[in-house]
Amino acid sequence: GTLDVYVFADGTTLCMTPGHRETAERLADALRAGRQPVLLGGSGVSGAYALTFSCGEDNVYILADRVIASF
């Protein structure tokens, strides 16, 4: 499997598995364009986790089996 690790400016680290290449690329593209991703919220869905990020005018949705966050 794969693992995505996101480290935010406030020191928050978010690890998600399985990773999703398209989502990671969309978040990276937003950063390169000067749009800061903002975590809007998350919820448990059928044993998985759904997270929603805002990147400027776009929203990015992530579905992961496991999410680990450290603050």
N, CA, C and O atoms as a Tripos MOL2 file, in Angstrom:
@<TRIPOS>MOLECULE
protein
  284   283    71     0     0
PROTEIN
NO_CHARGES

@<TRIPOS>ATOM
      1 N           0.8180   -1.1780    0.0000 N.3       1 GLY1
      2 CA          0.0000    0.0000    0.0000 C.3       1 GLY1
      3 C           0.8680    1.2490    0.0000 C.2       1 GLY1
      4 O           2.0960    1.1750   -0.0190 O.2       1 GLY1
      5 N           0.2210    2.3630    0.0210 N.am      2 THR2
      6 CA          0.9130    3.6460    0.0250 C.3       2 THR2
      7 C           0.5000    4.4560    1.2350 C.2       2 THR2
      8 O          -0.5070    4.1670    1.8820 O.2       2 THR2
      9 N           1.2790    5.4610    1.5290 N.am      3 LEU3
     10 CA          1.0410    6.3350    2.6690 C.3       3 LEU3
     11 C           1.2720    7.7680    2.2160 C.2       3 LEU3
     12 O           2.3060    8.0780    1.6260 O.2       3 LEU3
     13 N           0.3090    8.6380    2.4910 N.am      4 ASP4
     14 CA          0.4790   10.0660    2.2230 C.3       4 ASP4
     15 C           0.7300   10.7680    3.5450 C.2       4 ASP4
     16 O           0.0310   10.5210    4.5280 O.2       4 ASP4
     17 N           1.7310   11.6450    3.5710 N.am      5 VAL5
     18 CA          2.0490   12.4240    4.7680 C.3       5 VAL5
     19 C           1.9580   13.8980    4.3890 C.2       5 VAL5
     20 O           2.6100   14.3500    3.4480 O.2       5 VAL5
     21 N           1.1420   14.6390    5.1300 N.am      6 TYR6
     22 CA          0.9790   16.0770    4.9120 C.3       6 TYR6
     23 C           1.4580   16.7940    6.1640 C.2       6 TYR6
     24 O           1.0230   16.4670    7.2690 O.2       6 TYR6
     25 N           2.3490   17.7700    6.0060 N.am      7 VAL7
     26 CA          2.8520   18.5710    7.1170 C.3       7 VAL7
     27 C           2.4150   20.0120    6.8630 C.2       7 VAL7
     28 O           2.7570   20.6010    5.8380 O.2       7 VAL7
     29 N           1.6580   20.5730    7.8050 N.am      8 PHE8
     30 CA          1.0960   21.9080    7.6480 C.3       8 PHE8
     31 C           1.9450   22.9440    8.3760 C.2       8 PHE8
     32 O           2.7250   22.6030    9.2660 O.2       8 PHE8
     33 N           1.7900   24.2020    7.9980 N.am      9 ALA9
     34 CA          2.5910   25.2980    8.5440 C.3       9 ALA9
     35 C           2.4730   25.4210   10.0550 C.2       9 ALA9
     36 O           3.4150   25.8650   10.7110 O.2       9 ALA9
     37 N           1.3270   25.0340   10.6230 N.am     10 ASP10
     38 CA          1.1530   25.1490   12.0730 C.3      10 ASP10
     39 C           1.7680   23.9750   12.8340 C.2      10 ASP10
     40 O           1.6270   23.8850   14.0540 O.2      10 ASP10
     41 N           2.4550   23.0660   12.1120 N.am     11 GLY11
     42 CA          3.1040   21.9390   12.7490 C.3      11 GLY11
     43 C           2.2670   20.6730   12.7810 C.2      11 GLY11
     44 O           2.7550   19.6250   13.2040 O.2      11 GLY11
     45 N           1.0230   20.7450   12.3460 N.am     12 THR12
     46 CA          0.1630   19.5700   12.2980 C.3      12 THR12
     47 C           0.6630   18.6200   11.2170 C.2      12 THR12
     48 O           0.9790   19.0440   10.1060 O.2      12 THR12
     49 N           0.7310   17.3430   11.5460 N.am     13 THR13
     50 CA          1.1020   16.3120   10.5870 C.3      13 THR13
     51 C          -0.0700   15.3590   10.4310 C.2      13 THR13
     52 O          -0.6700   14.9370   11.4190 O.2      13 THR13
     53 N          -0.3910   15.0240    9.2010 N.am     14 LEU14
     54 CA         -1.5050   14.1370    8.9090 C.3      14 LEU14
     55 C          -0.9870   12.9970    8.0460 C.2      14 LEU14
     56 O          -0.4500   13.2330    6.9640 O.2      14 LEU14
     57 N          -1.1430   11.7600    8.5170 N.am     15 CYS15
     58 CA         -0.7260   10.5770    7.7640 C.3      15 CYS15
     59 C          -1.9710    9.7970    7.3740 C.2      15 CYS15
     60 O          -2.8270    9.5300    8.2170 O.2      15 CYS15
     61 N          -2.0760    9.4290    6.1020 N.am     16 MET16
     62 CA         -3.2530    8.7070    5.6310 C.3      16 MET16
     63 C          -2.8440    7.5130    4.7920 C.2      16 MET16
     64 O          -1.9070    7.5870    3.9970 O.2      16 MET16
     65 N          -3.5500    6.4210    4.9760 N.am     17 THR17
     66 CA         -3.3380    5.2440    4.1600 C.3      17 THR17
     67 C          -4.6840    4.6690    3.7680 C.2      17 THR17
     68 O          -5.5730    4.6560    4.6190 O.2      17 THR17
     69 N          -4.9060    4.2010    2.5770 N.am     18 PRO18
     70 CA         -3.9410    4.2330    1.4830 C.3      18 PRO18
     71 C          -3.7980    5.6380    0.9130 C.2      18 PRO18
     72 O          -4.7300    6.4400    0.9800 O.2      18 PRO18
     73 N          -2.6480    5.9270    0.3610 N.am     19 GLY19
     74 CA         -2.4340    7.2200   -0.2740 C.3      19 GLY19
     75 C          -3.1980    7.2980   -1.5920 C.2      19 GLY19
     76 O          -3.5980    6.2760   -2.1500 O.2      19 GLY19
     77 N          -3.3920    8.4970   -2.0750 N.am     20 HIS20
     78 CA         -4.1130    8.6970   -3.3340 C.3      20 HIS20
     79 C          -3.3650    9.7380   -4.1500 C.2      20 HIS20
     80 O          -3.3700   10.9230   -3.8170 O.2      20 HIS20
     81 N          -2.7270    9.2920   -5.2090 N.am     21 ARG21
     82 CA         -1.8350   10.1450   -5.9940 C.3      21 ARG21
     83 C          -2.5350   11.3940   -6.5380 C.2      21 ARG21
     84 O          -1.9840   12.4900   -6.4420 O.2      21 ARG21
     85 N          -3.7290   11.2530   -7.1020 N.am     22 GLU22
     86 CA         -4.4220   12.4050   -7.6910 C.3      22 GLU22
     87 C          -4.7140   13.4710   -6.6400 C.2      22 GLU22
     88 O          -4.5580   14.6640   -6.9010 O.2      22 GLU22
     89 N          -5.1350   13.0430   -5.4590 N.am     23 THR23
     90 CA         -5.4200   13.9960   -4.3840 C.3      23 THR23
     91 C          -4.1460   14.7090   -3.9530 C.2      23 THR23
     92 O          -4.1420   15.9300   -3.7920 O.2      23 THR23
     93 N          -3.0690   13.9600   -3.7650 N.am     24 ALA24
     94 CA         -1.7960   14.5580   -3.3680 C.3      24 ALA24
     95 C          -1.3300   15.5740   -4.4110 C.2      24 ALA24
     96 O          -0.8240   16.6410   -4.0620 O.2      24 ALA24
     97 N          -1.5020   15.2410   -5.6920 N.am     25 GLU25
     98 CA         -1.0960   16.1620   -6.7560 C.3      25 GLU25
     99 C          -1.9570   17.4220   -6.7670 C.2      25 GLU25
    100 O          -1.4450   18.5150   -7.0090 O.2      25 GLU25
    101 N          -3.2530   17.2860   -6.5110 N.am     26 ARG26
    102 CA         -4.1260   18.4660   -6.4760 C.3      26 ARG26
    103 C          -3.7520   19.3850   -5.3210 C.2      26 ARG26
    104 O          -3.7450   20.6060   -5.4760 O.2      26 ARG26
    105 N          -3.4400   18.8030   -4.1610 N.am     27 LEU27
    106 CA         -3.0200   19.6250   -3.0240 C.3      27 LEU27
    107 C          -1.6850   20.3020   -3.3200 C.2      27 LEU27
    108 O          -1.5060   21.4780   -3.0030 O.2      27 LEU27
    109 N          -0.7440   19.5730   -3.9260 N.am     28 ALA28
    110 CA          0.5590   20.1500   -4.2730 C.3      28 ALA28
    111 C           0.4030   21.2600   -5.3110 C.2      28 ALA28
    112 O           1.0580   22.2970   -5.2070 O.2      28 ALA28
    113 N          -0.4550   21.0540   -6.3080 N.am     29 ASP29
    114 CA         -0.7060   22.0910   -7.3190 C.3      29 ASP29
    115 C          -1.2710   23.3530   -6.6800 C.2      29 ASP29
    116 O          -0.8940   24.4640   -7.0530 O.2      29 ASP29
    117 N          -2.1730   23.1830   -5.7180 N.am     30 ALA30
    118 CA         -2.7580   24.3360   -5.0210 C.3      30 ALA30
    119 C          -1.6730   25.1190   -4.2930 C.2      30 ALA30
    120 O          -1.6570   26.3490   -4.3350 O.2      30 ALA30
    121 N          -0.7670   24.4090   -3.6260 N.am     31 LEU31
    122 CA          0.3260   25.0770   -2.9120 C.3      31 LEU31
    123 C           1.2260   25.8400   -3.8690 C.2      31 LEU31
    124 O           1.6010   26.9810   -3.5990 O.2      31 LEU31
    125 N           1.5730   25.2120   -4.9880 N.am     32 ARG32
    126 CA          2.4360   25.8760   -5.9710 C.3      32 ARG32
    127 C           1.7680   27.1230   -6.5470 C.2      32 ARG32
    128 O           2.4520   28.0760   -6.9220 O.2      32 ARG32
    129 N           0.4450   27.1210   -6.6190 N.am     33 ALA33
    130 CA         -0.2970   28.2670   -7.1530 C.3      33 ALA33
    131 C          -0.5760   29.3200   -6.0800 C.2      33 ALA33
    132 O          -1.2260   30.3300   -6.3490 O.2      33 ALA33
    133 N          -0.0780   29.0750   -4.8560 N.am     34 GLY34
    134 CA         -0.2540   30.0460   -3.7820 C.3      34 GLY34
    135 C          -1.5700   29.9310   -3.0330 C.2      34 GLY34
    136 O          -1.9170   30.8190   -2.2550 O.2      34 GLY34
    137 N          -2.3100   28.8430   -3.2580 N.am     35 ARG35
    138 CA         -3.5680   28.6230   -2.5420 C.3      35 ARG35
    139 C          -3.2920   27.6770   -1.3840 C.2      35 ARG35
    140 O          -2.8800   26.5380   -1.6030 O.2      35 ARG35
    141 N          -3.5100   28.1280   -0.1680 N.am     36 GLN36
    142 CA         -3.2380   27.3090    1.0070 C.3      36 GLN36
    143 C          -4.4020   26.3720    1.2830 C.2      36 GLN36
    144 O          -5.5370   26.8270    1.4330 O.2      36 GLN36
    145 N          -4.1390   25.0550    1.3530 N.am     37 PRO37
    146 CA         -5.2030   24.1170    1.7040 C.3      37 PRO37
    147 C          -5.6480   24.3320    3.1490 C.2      37 PRO37
    148 O          -4.8260   24.5590    4.0370 O.2      37 PRO37
    149 N          -6.9470   24.2580    3.3690 N.am     38 VAL38
    150 CA         -7.5270   24.3920    4.7050 C.3      38 VAL38
    151 C          -8.4010   23.1730    4.9440 C.2      38 VAL38
    152 O          -9.2760   22.8680    4.1340 O.2      38 VAL38
    153 N          -8.1720   22.4700    6.0540 N.am     39 LEU39
    154 CA         -9.0070   21.3230    6.3960 C.3      39 LEU39
    155 C         -10.3520   21.8360    6.8840 C.2      39 LEU39
    156 O         -10.4350   22.4950    7.9210 O.2      39 LEU39
    157 N         -11.4060   21.5320    6.1310 N.am     40 LEU40
    158 CA        -12.7440   21.9890    6.4880 C.3      40 LEU40
    159 C         -13.4110   21.0640    7.4890 C.2      40 LEU40
    160 O         -14.2000   21.5090    8.3230 O.2      40 LEU40
    161 N         -13.0980   19.7810    7.4100 N.am     41 GLY41
    162 CA        -13.7140   18.8480    8.3440 C.3      41 GLY41
    163 C         -13.4680   17.4140    7.9400 C.2      41 GLY41
    164 O         -12.9050   17.1290    6.8830 O.2      41 GLY41
    165 N         -13.8980   16.5260    8.7980 N.am     42 GLY42
    166 CA        -13.7420   15.1080    8.5400 C.3      42 GLY42
    167 C         -14.8150   14.3280    9.2660 C.2      42 GLY42
    168 O         -15.4360   14.8220   10.2070 O.2      42 GLY42
    169 N         -15.0250   13.1020    8.8170 N.am     43 SER43
    170 CA        -16.0150   12.2540    9.4660 C.3      43 SER43
    171 C         -15.7120   10.7970    9.1710 C.2      43 SER43
    172 O         -15.0190   10.4770    8.2050 O.2      43 SER43
    173 N         -16.2410    9.9140   10.0180 N.am     44 GLY44
    174 CA        -16.1190    8.4870    9.7940 C.3      44 GLY44
    175 C         -17.2340    8.0200    8.8770 C.2      44 GLY44
    176 O         -18.3960    8.3760    9.0710 O.2      44 GLY44
    177 N         -16.8780    7.2170    7.8730 N.am     45 VAL45
    178 CA        -17.8610    6.7130    6.9210 C.3      45 VAL45
    179 C         -17.6050    5.2260    6.7010 C.2      45 VAL45
    180 O         -16.6150    4.8580    6.0700 O.2      45 VAL45
    181 N         -18.4730    4.3800    7.2060 N.am     46 SER46
    182 CA        -18.3770    2.9250    6.9870 C.3      46 SER46
    183 C         -16.9860    2.3750    7.2860 C.2      46 SER46
    184 O         -16.4420    1.6140    6.4860 O.2      46 SER46
    185 N         -16.4100    2.7420    8.4110 N.am     47 GLY47
    186 CA        -15.0980    2.2380    8.8020 C.3      47 GLY47
    187 C         -13.9270    2.9580    8.1630 C.2      47 GLY47
    188 O         -12.7760    2.5850    8.3890 O.2      47 GLY47
    189 N         -14.1950    3.9690    7.3780 N.am     48 ALA48
    190 CA        -13.1320    4.7650    6.7520 C.3      48 ALA48
    191 C         -13.2960    6.2070    7.2140 C.2      48 ALA48
    192 O         -14.2150    6.5270    7.9670 O.2      48 ALA48
    193 N         -12.4060    7.0670    6.7610 N.am     49 TYR49
    194 CA        -12.4500    8.4750    7.1320 C.3      49 TYR49
    195 C         -12.5310    9.3270    5.8770 C.2      49 TYR49
    196 O         -11.8050    9.0990    4.9090 O.2      49 TYR49
    197 N         -13.4110   10.3000    5.9040 N.am     50 ALA50
    198 CA        -13.5420   11.2460    4.7940 C.3      50 ALA50
    199 C         -13.0870   12.6130    5.2880 C.2      50 ALA50
    200 O         -13.5750   13.1010    6.3070 O.2      50 ALA50
    201 N         -12.1590   13.2290    4.5710 N.am     51 LEU51
    202 CA        -11.6550   14.5570    4.9090 C.3      51 LEU51
    203 C         -11.9230   15.4930    3.7370 C.2      51 LEU51
    204 O         -11.8240   15.0970    2.5760 O.2      51 LEU51
    205 N         -12.2620   16.7300    4.0540 N.am     52 THR52
    206 CA        -12.5160   17.7320    3.0230 C.3      52 THR52
    207 C         -11.5690   18.9070    3.2200 C.2      52 THR52
    208 O         -11.5140   19.5040    4.2950 O.2      52 THR52
    209 N         -10.8210   19.2290    2.1610 N.am     53 PHE53
    210 CA         -9.9200   20.3710    2.1570 C.3      53 PHE53
    211 C         -10.4440   21.4090    1.1820 C.2      53 PHE53
    212 O         -10.9790   21.0660    0.1270 O.2      53 PHE53
    213 N         -10.2900   22.6700    1.5320 N.am     54 SER54
    214 CA        -10.5710   23.7720    0.6200 C.3      54 SER54
    215 C          -9.2350   24.2620    0.0840 C.2      54 SER54
    216 O          -8.2960   24.4910    0.8460 O.2      54 SER54
    217 N          -9.1570   24.4200   -1.2340 N.am     55 CYS55
    218 CA         -7.9470   24.9340   -1.8900 C.3      55 CYS55
    219 C          -8.3750   26.0670   -2.8010 C.2      55 CYS55
    220 O          -8.5880   25.8610   -3.9960 O.2      55 CYS55
    221 N          -8.5010   27.2570   -2.2460 N.am     56 GLY56
    222 CA         -9.0130   28.3690   -3.0430 C.3      56 GLY56
    223 C         -10.4810   28.1400   -3.3410 C.2      56 GLY56
    224 O         -11.2890   27.9910   -2.4250 O.2      56 GLY56
    225 N         -10.8300   28.1120   -4.6190 N.am     57 GLU57
    226 CA        -12.2190   27.9010   -5.0210 C.3      57 GLU57
    227 C         -12.5910   26.4260   -5.1060 C.2      57 GLU57
    228 O         -13.7720   26.0950   -5.2110 O.2      57 GLU57
    229 N         -11.6040   25.5330   -5.0630 N.am     58 ASP58
    230 CA        -11.8460   24.1000   -5.2010 C.3      58 ASP58
    231 C         -11.8630   23.4090   -3.8470 C.2      58 ASP58
    232 O         -11.2230   23.8610   -2.8970 O.2      58 ASP58
    233 N         -12.5980   22.3120   -3.7700 N.am     59 ASN59
    234 CA        -12.5500   21.4320   -2.6110 C.3      59 ASN59
    235 C         -11.9250   20.1150   -3.0390 C.2      59 ASN59
    236 O         -12.1490   19.6450   -4.1540 O.2      59 ASN59
    237 N         -11.1440   19.5230   -2.1500 N.am     60 VAL60
    238 CA        -10.5110   18.2340   -2.3890 C.3      60 VAL60
    239 C         -11.0230   17.2870   -1.3150 C.2      60 VAL60
    240 O         -11.0000   17.6080   -0.1270 O.2      60 VAL60
    241 N         -11.4840   16.1210   -1.7420 N.am     61 TYR61
    242 CA        -12.0290   15.1310   -0.8160 C.3      61 TYR61
    243 C         -11.0900   13.9400   -0.7560 C.2      61 TYR61
    244 O         -10.5910   13.4780   -1.7820 O.2      61 TYR61
    245 N         -10.8520   13.4460    0.4490 N.am     62 ILE62
    246 CA         -9.9560   12.3160    0.6540 C.3      62 ILE62
    247 C         -10.7140   11.2530    1.4270 C.2      62 ILE62
    248 O         -11.3730   11.5560    2.4220 O.2      62 ILE62
    249 N         -10.6260   10.0120    0.9780 N.am     63 LEU63
    250 CA        -11.1900    8.8800    1.6940 C.3      63 LEU63
    251 C         -10.0370    7.9600    2.0550 C.2      63 LEU63
    252 O          -9.3070    7.5110    1.1720 O.2      63 LEU63
    253 N          -9.8620    7.6710    3.3390 N.am     64 ALA64
    254 CA         -8.7290    6.8660    3.7980 C.3      64 ALA64
    255 C          -9.2000    5.8230    4.8020 C.2      64 ALA64
    256 O         -10.1690    6.0390    5.5310 O.2      64 ALA64
    257 N          -8.5010    4.6840    4.8330 N.am     65 ASP65
    258 CA         -8.7950    3.6340    5.8090 C.3      65 ASP65
    259 C          -8.2910    4.0160    7.1900 C.2      65 ASP65
    260 O          -8.8940    3.6700    8.2060 O.2      65 ASP65
    261 N          -7.1770    4.7340    7.2110 N.am     66 ARG66
    262 CA         -6.5590    5.0910    8.4880 C.3      66 ARG66
    263 C          -6.0120    6.5010    8.3960 C.2      66 ARG66
    264 O          -5.3730    6.8650    7.4090 O.2      66 ARG66
    265 N          -6.2650    7.2960    9.4330 N.am     67 VAL67
    266 CA         -5.7620    8.6660    9.5030 C.3      67 VAL67
    267 C          -5.1170    8.8600   10.8660 C.2      67 VAL67
    268 O          -5.7300    8.5670   11.8920 O.2      67 VAL67
    269 N          -3.8910    9.3510   10.8800 N.am     68 ILE68
    270 CA         -3.1880    9.6550   12.1290 C.3      68 ILE68
    271 C          -2.7890   11.1190   12.0760 C.2      68 ILE68
    272 O          -2.1330   11.5560   11.1300 O.2      68 ILE68
    273 N          -3.1800   11.8710   13.0820 N.am     69 ALA69
    274 CA         -2.8490   13.2970   13.1340 C.3      69 ALA69
    275 C          -2.0640   13.5880   14.3990 C.2      69 ALA69
    276 O          -2.3710   13.0460   15.4600 O.2      69 ALA69
    277 N          -1.0570   14.4350   14.2960 N.am     70 SER70
    278 CA         -0.3360   14.9150   15.4780 C.3      70 SER70
    279 C          -0.3200   16.4300   15.4130 C.2      70 SER70
    280 O          -0.1670   17.0200   14.3430 O.2      70 SER70
    281 N          -0.4790   17.0460   16.5620 N.am     71 PHE71
    282 CA         -0.5660   18.5050   16.6290 C.3      71 PHE71
    283 C           0.5960   19.0740   17.3940 C.2      71 PHE71
    284 O           0.6930   20.2910   17.5540 O.2      71 PHE71
@<TRIPOS>BOND
     1     1     2 1
     2     2     3 1
     3     3     4 2
     4     3     5 am
     5     5     6 1
     6     6     7 1
     7     7     8 2
     8     7     9 am
     9     9    10 1
    10    10    11 1
    11    11    12 2
    12    11    13 am
    13    13    14 1
    14    14    15 1
    15    15    16 2
    16    15    17 am
    17    17    18 1
    18    18    19 1
    19    19    20 2
    20    19    21 am
    21    21    22 1
    22    22    23 1
    23    23    24 2
    24    23    25 am
    25    25    26 1
    26    26    27 1
    27    27    28 2
    28    27    29 am
    29    29    30 1
    30    30    31 1
    31    31    32 2
    32    31    33 am
    33    33    34 1
    34    34    35 1
    35    35    36 2
    36    35    37 am
    37    37    38 1
    38    38    39 1
    39    39    40 2
    40    39    41 am
    41    41    42 1
    42    42    43 1
    43    43    44 2
    44    43    45 am
    45    45    46 1
    46    46    47 1
    47    47    48 2
    48    47    49 am
    49    49    50 1
    50    50    51 1
    51    51    52 2
    52    51    53 am
    53    53    54 1
    54    54    55 1
    55    55    56 2
    56    55    57 am
    57    57    58 1
    58    58    59 1
    59    59    60 2
    60    59    61 am
    61    61    62 1
    62    62    63 1
    63    63    64 2
    64    63    65 am
    65    65    66 1
    66    66    67 1
    67    67    68 2
    68    67    69 am
    69    69    70 1
    70    70    71 1
    71    71    72 2
    72    71    73 am
    73    73    74 1
    74    74    75 1
    75    75    76 2
    76    75    77 am
    77    77    78 1
    78    78    79 1
    79    79    80 2
    80    79    81 am
    81    81    82 1
    82    82    83 1
    83    83    84 2
    84    83    85 am
    85    85    86 1
    86    86    87 1
    87    87    88 2
    88    87    89 am
    89    89    90 1
    90    90    91 1
    91    91    92 2
    92    91    93 am
    93    93    94 1
    94    94    95 1
    95    95    96 2
    96    95    97 am
    97    97    98 1
    98    98    99 1
    99    99   100 2
   100    99   101 am
   101   101   102 1
   102   102   103 1
   103   103   104 2
   104   103   105 am
   105   105   106 1
   106   106   107 1
   107   107   108 2
   108   107   109 am
   109   109   110 1
   110   110   111 1
   111   111   112 2
   112   111   113 am
   113   113   114 1
   114   114   115 1
   115   115   116 2
   116   115   117 am
   117   117   118 1
   118   118   119 1
   119   119   120 2
   120   119   121 am
   121   121   122 1
   122   122   123 1
   123   123   124 2
   124   123   125 am
   125   125   126 1
   126   126   127 1
   127   127   128 2
   128   127   129 am
   129   129   130 1
   130   130   131 1
   131   131   132 2
   132   131   133 am
   133   133   134 1
   134   134   135 1
   135   135   136 2
   136   135   137 am
   137   137   138 1
   138   138   139 1
   139   139   140 2
   140   139   141 am
   141   141   142 1
   142   142   143 1
   143   143   144 2
   144   143   145 am
   145   145   146 1
   146   146   147 1
   147   147   148 2
   148   147   149 am
   149   149   150 1
   150   150   151 1
   151   151   152 2
   152   151   153 am
   153   153   154 1
   154   154   155 1
   155   155   156 2
   156   155   157 am
   157   157   158 1
   158   158   159 1
   159   159   160 2
   160   159   161 am
   161   161   162 1
   162   162   163 1
   163   163   164 2
   164   163   165 am
   165   165   166 1
   166   166   167 1
   167   167   168 2
   168   167   169 am
   169   169   170 1
   170   170   171 1
   171   171   172 2
   172   171   173 am
   173   173   174 1
   174   174   175 1
   175   175   176 2
   176   175   177 am
   177   177   178 1
   178   178   179 1
   179   179   180 2
   180   179   181 am
   181   181   182 1
   182   182   183 1
   183   183   184 2
   184   183   185 am
   185   185   186 1
   186   186   187 1
   187   187   188 2
   188   187   189 am
   189   189   190 1
   190   190   191 1
   191   191   192 2
   192   191   193 am
   193   193   194 1
   194   194   195 1
   195   195   196 2
   196   195   197 am
   197   197   198 1
   198   198   199 1
   199   199   200 2
   200   199   201 am
   201   201   202 1
   202   202   203 1
   203   203   204 2
   204   203   205 am
   205   205   206 1
   206   206   207 1
   207   207   208 2
   208   207   209 am
   209   209   210 1
   210   210   211 1
   211   211   212 2
   212   211   213 am
   213   213   214 1
   214   214   215 1
   215   215   216 2
   216   215   217 am
   217   217   218 1
   218   218   219 1
   219   219   220 2
   220   219   221 am
   221   221   222 1
   222   222   223 1
   223   223   224 2
   224   223   225 am
   225   225   226 1
   226   226   227 1
   227   227   228 2
   228   227   229 am
   229   229   230 1
   230   230   231 1
   231   231   232 2
   232   231   233 am
   233   233   234 1
   234   234   235 1
   235   235   236 2
   236   235   237 am
   237   237   238 1
   238   238   239 1
   239   239   240 2
   240   239   241 am
   241   241   242 1
   242   242   243 1
   243   243   244 2
   244   243   245 am
   245   245   246 1
   246   246   247 1
   247   247   248 2
   248   247   249 am
   249   249   250 1
   250   250   251 1
   251   251   252 2
   252   251   253 am
   253   253   254 1
   254   254   255 1
   255   255   256 2
   256   255   257 am
   257   257   258 1
   258   258   259 1
   259   259   260 2
   260   259   261 am
   261   261   262 1
   262   262   263 1
   263   263   264 2
   264   263   265 am
   265   265   266 1
   266   266   267 1
   267   267   268 2
   268   267   269 am
   269   269   270 1
   270   270   271 1
   271   271   272 2
   272   271   273 am
   273   273   274 1
   274   274   275 1
   275   275   276 2
   276   275   277 am
   277   277   278 1
   278   278   279 1
   279   279   280 2
   280   279   281 am
   281   281   282 1
   282   282   283 1
   283   283   284 2
@<TRIPOS>SUBSTRUCTURE
     1 GLY1         2 RESIDUE 1 A GLY
     2 THR2         6 RESIDUE 1 A THR
     3 LEU3        10 RESIDUE 1 A LEU
     4 ASP4        14 RESIDUE 1 A ASP
     5 VAL5        18 RESIDUE 1 A VAL
     6 TYR6        22 RESIDUE 1 A TYR
     7 VAL7        26 RESIDUE 1 A VAL
     8 PHE8        30 RESIDUE 1 A PHE
     9 ALA9        34 RESIDUE 1 A ALA
    10 ASP10       38 RESIDUE 1 A ASP
    11 GLY11       42 RESIDUE 1 A GLY
    12 THR12       46 RESIDUE 1 A THR
    13 THR13       50 RESIDUE 1 A THR
    14 LEU14       54 RESIDUE 1 A LEU
    15 CYS15       58 RESIDUE 1 A CYS
    16 MET16       62 RESIDUE 1 A MET
    17 THR17       66 RESIDUE 1 A THR
    18 PRO18       70 RESIDUE 1 A PRO
    19 GLY19       74 RESIDUE 1 A GLY
    20 HIS20       78 RESIDUE 1 A HIS
    21 ARG21       82 RESIDUE 1 A ARG
    22 GLU22       86 RESIDUE 1 A GLU
    23 THR23       90 RESIDUE 1 A THR
    24 ALA24       94 RESIDUE 1 A ALA
    25 GLU25       98 RESIDUE 1 A GLU
    26 ARG26      102 RESIDUE 1 A ARG
    27 LEU27      106 RESIDUE 1 A LEU
    28 ALA28      110 RESIDUE 1 A ALA
    29 ASP29      114 RESIDUE 1 A ASP
    30 ALA30      118 RESIDUE 1 A ALA
    31 LEU31      122 RESIDUE 1 A LEU
    32 ARG32      126 RESIDUE 1 A ARG
    33 ALA33      130 RESIDUE 1 A ALA
    34 GLY34      134 RESIDUE 1 A GLY
    35 ARG35      138 RESIDUE 1 A ARG
    36 GLN36      142 RESIDUE 1 A GLN
    37 PRO37      146 RESIDUE 1 A PRO
    38 VAL38      150 RESIDUE 1 A VAL
    39 LEU39      154 RESIDUE 1 A LEU
    40 LEU40      158 RESIDUE 1 A LEU
    41 GLY41      162 RESIDUE 1 A GLY
    42 GLY42      166 RESIDUE 1 A GLY
    43 SER43      170 RESIDUE 1 A SER
    44 GLY44      174 RESIDUE 1 A GLY
    45 VAL45      178 RESIDUE 1 A VAL
    46 SER46      182 RESIDUE 1 A SER
    47 GLY47      186 RESIDUE 1 A GLY
    48 ALA48      190 RESIDUE 1 A ALA
    49 TYR49      194 RESIDUE 1 A TYR
    50 ALA50      198 RESIDUE 1 A ALA
    51 LEU51      202 RESIDUE 1 A LEU
    52 THR52      206 RESIDUE 1 A THR
    53 PHE53      210 RESIDUE 1 A PHE
    54 SER54      214 RESIDUE 1 A SER
    55 CYS55      218 RESIDUE 1 A CYS
    56 GLY56      222 RESIDUE 1 A GLY
    57 GLU57      226 RESIDUE 1 A GLU
    58 ASP58      230 RESIDUE 1 A ASP
    59 ASN59      234 RESIDUE 1 A ASN
    60 VAL60      238 RESIDUE 1 A VAL
    61 TYR61      242 RESIDUE 1 A TYR
    62 ILE62      246 RESIDUE 1 A ILE
    63 LEU63      250 RESIDUE 1 A LEU
    64 ALA64      254 RESIDUE 1 A ALA
    65 ASP65      258 RESIDUE 1 A ASP
    66 ARG66      262 RESIDUE 1 A ARG
    67 VAL67      266 RESIDUE 1 A VAL
    68 ILE68      270 RESIDUE 1 A ILE
    69 ALA69      274 RESIDUE 1 A ALA
    70 SER70      278 RESIDUE 1 A SER
    71 PHE71      282 RESIDUE 1 A PHE
